[in-house]
C-alpha cells in the first residue's frame, strides 16, 4: 500500500500526520505522556515515562488512559481520511509499547467519522460552571453508546452515586493536600505561563466554582473567569471496565476520547474527574458505587456550557517531541 487515496502521500507521512493530529488528545495535567514511532507501514504508540506523574500516578493508570485517548484520536484521523486500520493493543504484552496501527485499505468516509474528526480541534476541558439546563437524556445515552463501542462503559450516576463520587473526591483531595510529593508535582505542572506542557493560568479557575463534586485544587488561583452559576443541572458519569490492568486502562482512554468528542459534537462540555481514581480508597468507594460490577477508570461531569463559548485550549509539545519517523 503506497498512498492515501485522498492525498497520494506516502504511507509513513500519512501515519505521522495522524500522530500529529492525535497530539490534541486530553492527558492528565496536560502531560502528553506518549511517543509515536513511524516505522515503514507501522505506527507505534509508546508510553513516555519521562512525562509520567510519578507521585500522582505511580502505577501509570492515568498515563495509560491518556495514551488510550491519543490512540483513539489517531484512529479517528485515519478513519476521517478514509482508511481502514488494524490495531494491535499491547502487542508485546504489558510494557511501554501500547499499540501498533497498520493501514489495511481505503474505506468510505462515514458521516459520523467525519463529524467526530472535525471536533478534535474543539475538544477542551471545561472547568467552568454549566448552564442551568439539564443535559437531554438522549445525549447522555449517546455518550454511553460511544464509550461502549470502545470497550468500556459509562455509568450515568443517580443522586446517591453522585454523593459517593463527591465523597471519594473529597477523600482523595485530603490525601493529595497532605502529600508533599504530589503538591510539588502540582507546582511543576500547573499554574503560570505554559508554552508546551502543563496547565496554564488561563485554564485554572480564578476561584472555586459552585459544584456538587469539588474540582481539583491546583495549589493556587488561575485566571479562568468563574461566574455565579452552579452545576446542579450537570450530569455525572463513571467510566469503567472489566479489567484493572494496562489493557483496561488503554481501552478506557479510547472510550474517554470517543465519548468526549461525541459530547463536543452535541454541544456539551466535559470535565474529567480523575482525582478519586488516583487513590486506592477512592477507587474502592467508586467500585462499591458500581456494585462491584467493574473497575473505575475516570469520572466525568457533563453539562451545557453556560455562555456557549469554547473553553481555553492548553498548549502542546512540538511534533518533533512526540512523533518520530525511522
C-alpha positions in Angstrom: 0.0 0.0 0.0 1.7 3.2 -1.1 -0.6 6.1 -0.9 -3.6 7.8 0.6 -6.4 7.8 -2.0 -7.2 11.3 -1.0 -3.7 12.9 -0.9 -1.3 10.5 -2.6 1.0 10.9 0.3 3.4 8.1 1.2 2.1 5.8 4.0 4.8 6.9 6.6 3.7 10.6 6.0 0.0 9.6 6.5 0.8 7.8 9.7 3.0 10.7 11.0 0.2 13.2 10.2 -2.3 11.1 12.1 0.0 11.0 15.1 0.4 14.8 14.9 -3.4 15.2 14.9 -3.6 12.8 17.9 -1.4 15.2 20.0 -4.6 17.2 20.6 -5.9 14.4 22.9 -6.5 15.0 26.6 -4.0 13.9 29.2 -3.6 14.2 33.0 -2.2 17.7 33.8 -1.6 18.1 30.0 1.5 15.9 30.5 1.1 14.4 26.9 2.8 11.2 28.2 3.1 9.5 24.8 5.6 8.9 22.0 4.7 7.9 18.4 7.1 6.0 16.3 6.6 5.6 12.5 8.4 2.6 11.1 7.6 2.0 7.5 3.9 0.9 7.3 3.6 0.8 11.1 2.6 3.5 13.6 3.5 2.5 17.2 2.4 4.2 20.4 4.7 4.1 23.4 4.2 5.3 26.9 6.7 8.2 27.5 7.7 7.6 31.1 9.7 10.8 31.3 6.4 12.6 31.4 4.7 10.3 33.9 3.4 11.9 37.1 5.4 9.7 39.5 3.7 10.9 42.7 0.2 11.4 41.4 0.1 8.4 39.1 2.8 5.8 40.2 1.1 2.9 38.6 0.7 4.6 35.2 -3.0 4.3 35.3 -3.7 7.9 34.2 -0.7 7.8 31.8 -2.2 4.8 30.0 -5.7 6.3 29.9 -4.2 9.4 28.4 -2.4 7.3 25.8 -5.6 5.5 25.0 -7.2 8.9 24.2 -4.4 9.7 21.8 -4.7 6.3 20.2 -8.4 6.9 19.6 -7.6 10.3 18.1 -5.1 8.8 15.7 -7.6 6.0 14.7 -10.3 8.6 14.1 -8.0 10.8 12.0 -7.2 7.9 9.7 -10.9 6.9 9.5 -11.7 10.5 8.7 -9.3 10.3 5.8 -10.9 7.1 4.5 -8.5 4.5 5.9 -9.3 1.1 7.4 -6.9 0.3 10.2 -5.7 -2.8 12.1 -4.9 -2.0 15.7 -2.9 -4.4 17.9 -3.0 -3.4 21.6 -0.1 -4.4 23.8 1.4 -6.4 21.0 4.3 -7.4 23.2 2.3 -7.8 26.4 2.3 -5.3 29.2 5.0 -2.7 28.8 5.7 0.6 27.1 4.7 -0.4 23.6 0.9 0.2 23.9 -0.4 -0.2 20.4 0.6 -0.7 16.8 -1.5 0.6 13.9 -1.3 -0.6 10.3 -3.4 0.6 7.3 -5.4 -2.1 5.6 -7.0 -0.2 2.7 -9.3 2.6 1.7 -12.9 2.7 3.0 -15.8 5.1 2.5 -15.7 8.0 4.9 -18.8 7.8 7.1 -20.6 11.0 8.2 -20.0 10.0 11.8 -16.3 9.6 11.4 -16.0 12.9 9.5 -18.1 14.8 12.1 -16.1 13.4 15.1 -12.8 14.1 13.3 -13.8 17.7 12.9 -14.5 18.0 16.6 -10.9 17.2 17.6 -9.7 20.8 17.4 -12.7 21.9 19.5 -12.3 19.5 22.4 -11.1 21.1 25.6 -11.6 20.5 29.3 -14.3 22.8 30.6 -13.9 23.7 34.3 -16.5 26.4 34.3 -20.0 26.1 35.8 -22.6 24.9 33.4 -25.9 26.4 32.2 -29.0 26.0 34.3 -30.4 23.5 31.8 -30.3 19.7 32.1 -28.5 17.6 29.6 -31.0 15.8 27.3 -31.3 12.1 28.2 -30.7 11.0 24.6 -27.5 13.0 24.6 -26.3 11.1 27.7 -27.2 7.8 26.1 -25.2 8.8 23.0 -22.1 9.3 25.3 -22.7 5.9 26.9 -23.0 4.3 23.5 -19.8 5.9 22.3 -17.9 4.5 25.3 -19.4 1.1 24.9 -18.3 0.9 21.3 -14.7 1.4 22.5 -14.8 -1.4 25.1 -15.8 0.4 28.2 -19.0 1.5 29.9 -20.3 4.9 31.2 -22.5 4.6 34.2 -24.7 7.6 34.5 -24.9 8.4 38.2 -28.0 9.0 40.2 -28.1 11.3 43.3 -26.7 8.8 45.8 -23.9 7.8 43.4 -23.0 11.5 42.9 -22.7 11.7 46.6 -20.3 8.7 46.6 -18.3 10.5 43.9 -18.2 13.7 45.9 -17.1 11.7 49.0 -14.4 9.9 47.1 -13.1 13.1 45.5 -13.0 14.9 48.9 -11.1 12.0 50.4 -8.6 12.0 47.6 -8.2 15.8 47.9 -7.3 15.4 51.6 -4.7 12.8 50.7 -3.2 14.9 48.0 -3.1 18.0 50.2 -1.1 16.2 52.8 1.4 14.6 50.4 4.4 16.9 49.7 5.4 15.0 46.6 2.0 15.4 45.0 2.0 19.1 45.9 5.4 19.6 44.4 4.2 17.8 41.3 1.3 20.2 41.0 3.7 23.1 41.2 5.7 21.6 38.4 2.7 21.0 36.1 0.1 23.7 36.9 -0.1 27.4 37.0 1.8 30.3 35.5 2.6 30.6 31.8 3.0 27.4 29.8 4.1 27.1 26.2 4.3 23.3 25.7 3.2 21.2 28.7 1.1 21.5 31.8 -1.9 23.7 32.7 -1.5 27.5 32.3 -3.4 30.0 34.5 -5.9 30.5 31.7 -7.5 27.1 32.3 -7.3 27.1 36.1 -10.4 28.7 37.8 -9.9 32.1 39.4 -11.9 30.9 42.3 -13.6 27.6 43.3 -16.8 27.1 41.2 -20.0 26.0 42.9 -20.2 22.3 42.2 -21.8 19.2 43.6 -18.4 17.4 43.2 -15.4 19.5 44.1 -12.9 20.2 41.3 -9.2 19.6 41.8 -7.2 22.2 43.7 -4.1 23.2 41.8 -2.3 24.9 44.6 -3.4 28.4 43.6 -5.8 30.5 41.6 -5.7 30.9 37.9 -7.3 33.4 35.6 -10.2 31.4 34.2 -13.3 33.5 35.0 -15.9 31.7 37.1 -19.4 33.0 37.2 -22.1 32.5 39.9 -23.7 29.6 38.2 -24.0 26.2 40.0 -23.5 22.9 38.3 -26.7 21.5 39.9 -28.1 20.6 36.4 -24.9 18.8 35.4 -24.9 15.1 34.9 -22.1 12.8 36.2 -20.9 9.6 34.7 -18.3 7.0 35.8 -16.3 5.4 33.1 -15.4 1.8 34.0 -14.5 -1.6 32.6 -14.0 -5.2 33.4 -10.2 -5.1 33.9 -8.0 -3.1 36.2 -4.9 -3.5 34.1 -3.0 -1.8 31.3 -5.2 -3.1 28.6 -8.3 -2.0 30.5 -6.9 1.5 31.1 -5.9 1.8 27.4 -9.4 0.9 26.3 -10.8 3.3 28.9 -8.8 6.1 27.4 -10.1 5.2 23.9 -13.7 5.3 25.3 -13.0 8.6 27.1 -11.9 10.1 23.7 -15.0 8.7 22.0 -17.5 10.0 24.5 -15.8 13.4 24.8 -15.7 14.0 21.0 -19.3 12.9 20.9 -20.1 15.4 23.6 -18.4 18.2 21.6 -20.5 17.2 18.5 -23.6 17.6 20.7 -22.6 20.9 22.1 -21.8 19.6 25.6 -18.9 20.4 27.8 -16.9 17.7 29.7 -14.8 18.0 32.8 -12.9 14.8 33.6 -12.5 13.9 37.3 -9.6 11.6 37.9 -8.6 12.5 41.5 -10.8 9.9 43.2 -9.4 7.1 41.0 -5.8 8.1 41.7 -6.0 6.7 45.3 -6.9 3.2 46.4 -9.6 4.3 48.9 -11.3 6.5 46.3 -11.4 3.6 43.8 -13.0 1.4 46.5 -15.7 3.9 47.1 -16.4 4.1 43.4 -16.3 0.3 43.0 -18.9 0.0 45.7 -21.0 2.6 43.9 -20.8 0.3 40.8 -21.9 -2.7 43.0 -18.5 -4.2 42.2 -19.5 -4.8 38.6 -16.3 -3.2 37.2 -13.2 -1.1 37.8 -13.5 2.7 37.7 -11.2 4.5 35.2 -12.4 8.1 35.4 -15.4 10.2 36.2 -16.8 12.9 34.0 -19.1 15.9 34.6 -21.3 16.6 31.6 -23.1 19.9 31.1 -24.3 22.6 28.7 -21.7 25.4 28.6 -23.2 28.4 30.4 -22.2 31.0 27.8 -21.9 28.9 24.7 -18.2 29.6 24.2 -15.4 27.2 23.9 -13.0 26.9 26.9 -9.4 27.9 26.6 -7.0 25.4 24.9 -3.9 24.0 26.6 -0.5 24.2 24.9 1.1 21.3 23.0 4.6 20.0 22.5 6.0 20.4 19.0 5.5 17.3 16.8 9.3 16.7 16.8 9.0 15.8 20.5 6.2 13.3 20.2 6.4 11.9 16.7 9.5 10.2 15.3 10.0 8.7 11.8 12.5 6.0 11.1 
